[in-house]
């Protein structure tokens, strides 16, 4: 794994954060010099304590020893509800009409999950994808679940619904922590050099501008480790000649954007406890995403213990589709459900 635009951290604890742009590599860690100097220890310690004391603020966090995934978003790139549906004077969209109701599970933002697990230094928060609506997801769920810091962001692909929120990470690097590591494939990093050039090459920034402080780490096909947690890339097709990555961590397999699973990826999905899988619409697949019928075919082939579908468009009514999916438990023994924004799932890592 190659490191770019690095940060001080022989270990990724908050107490050794420092902003940087100069670095040398030691094994899988990076050493660098801050362009602003080392941030005050008091500020760093305070951020660490705030993250680890969130239970007293919200009363809804799981026990500290419990690992979990939190679905921050489970919808398409445009999200649910659609403005075009809500403003249509001729036709009423039943799903988008429901989605405007407070707490309705049809309200969906860009597909993303947060992995939370305990370490000796405290709870670790690893985000998969930061799309266009990431800040809205964080605004909704971070205070609710007592989430303060972001220890890393892992990118599945370079579409806007996966990287469009990178600029919003400035709120964390300006006010919570000095920097955030980003783990991304080479092809997607090349895209970021164009779409987020000012985050990659900070020399172009106007002096005094406070943009996101990001450390880019290039990942390949081989497994890599982030804060003691092993991630195995799961290469899949996301449309013709376009690769996206899923990731396996522990016995959880996450594949959010897929139109076809290559044969060489199936062995990596063996003995999966929780499968999170793309399912765009109820009737058929598109050129870039599984539909529900195809997703169910893959579930039968992969045979996970439990499956949660994600990436649903406005044709997928949460209650109605889940009611139909529950019947598959009785007929086939398939534990399959639609996920929803804010869903928390305990996992073992």
TORKE-725876 format. One record per residue (C-alpha): x, z, y. Coordinates in steps of 0.5 Angstrom, whole numbers, plus 500, padded with zeros to 3 digits. Each point is the difference from the previous one (the first is absolute). Layout:
<atoms>
XZY/...
</atoms>
This chain:
<atoms>
500500500/503498507/499504506/499498507/500503507/501507497/499507501/504506498/498503493/504502494/493503498/493497504/498507502/498501507/506505502/505494500/496495504/503496505/499493503/505495499/502493500/507500497/501502493/504500494/497501493/502505495/496499493/493499502/501504507/502498507/504503505/500498507/500502507/494501505/500496506/496506503/504506497/498505495/492502502/500507501/499505494/495504503/495493500/502498493/499507497/493500504/498494497/502502493/496506500/494497503/500495494/501506495/494504503/495495501/496504495/498506505/498494505/495497495/498504494/499493496/507499497/502500493/504506497/508498502/502499493/494495499/503492501/494495502/499494503/495499506/497493502/501499507/497493500/496496494/497494504/502493502/505498506/494499504/497507498/493502499/495500503/501493503/498499508/497493498/496504495/497505505/499495506/497495496/492499502/498496494/503504494/501507499/506502495/498506496/507502499/502500507/494503502/501506496/508500502/498502507/497506497/504507501/504501493/497494497/505498494/499492502/504501506/507498498/506498504/507497498/502501493/505506500/501506496/504507502/504503494/501508501/504504495/504506501/508501500/504506501/500498508/493500500/494494499/503493501/495495502/502493498/495494503/499493497/499495505/498501508/495495501/496498507/496506499/505505498/499504506/493501500/501502492/505505502/495502506/495501495/503503494/507504503/497505503/494501495/505501494/506504505/505494499/505500506/506496498/502494496/506500496/500492498/496494500/500495494/498493502/496496495/500493504/501497507/493499501/497503507/495505496/507503497/505500505/495499507/501507501/507501500/500501508/495506499/506504497/503501507/495506500/504503494/507498502/498502508/497507499/500502492/507498497/506496502/499494496/496497494/504496494/496494498/501497493/499492500/502494496/505495503/494495501/496504504/506503504/501493502/493500503/500506503/506498504/495495503/494504501/503506501/507498503/501506505/499505495/505496495/505499506/499505505/506497505/494496503/496506502/499501507/504507502/496506500/494496495/498505494/499496494/500502493/507502497/500497493/505500495/499493496/502501492/500493496/497501493/501495495/497499493/504507497/496507501/502504506/500507502/497503506/500507501/501502492/494495498/502494496/496494502/500493496/498494503/494496497/501493502/493496500/498494503/496500507/497493500/504494498/508501501/499506503/503507497/497507502/503506497/496506497/503506498/501505494/501507502/500505494/494497496/496498506/500492501/498497507/498493500/496499507/501492501/500496494/498493497/504500494/504505496/506496497/501502493/507503501/496505504/496503495/505504496/501504506/493502500/500503493/497507499/497500507/496506502/497498507/500493501/498498508/498492500/498495504/492498500/498496506/493498498/494501495/499493497/507496500/507500502/503497506/507496500/503506502/497506497/496502494/493500500/497506496/499496493/507498500/502507502/496503494/503495496/507502502/498508499/498498493/507497498/504505504/496506497/501505505/497507499/496499507/499495505/499500507/498493504/502499507/500494505/493499500/496496505/493501503/497497494/502506496/495505501/503507498/494503496/497494497/507498497/502507498/493501496/501493496/508502499/497507497/497496495/506498497/502507498/495500496/500493497/508499500/503507501/503497507/501505505/499495506/498502507/500497507/505504505/498502507/503502506/502507500/500501493/505505497/503499493/504505496/506497496/506503496/507497502/
</atoms>
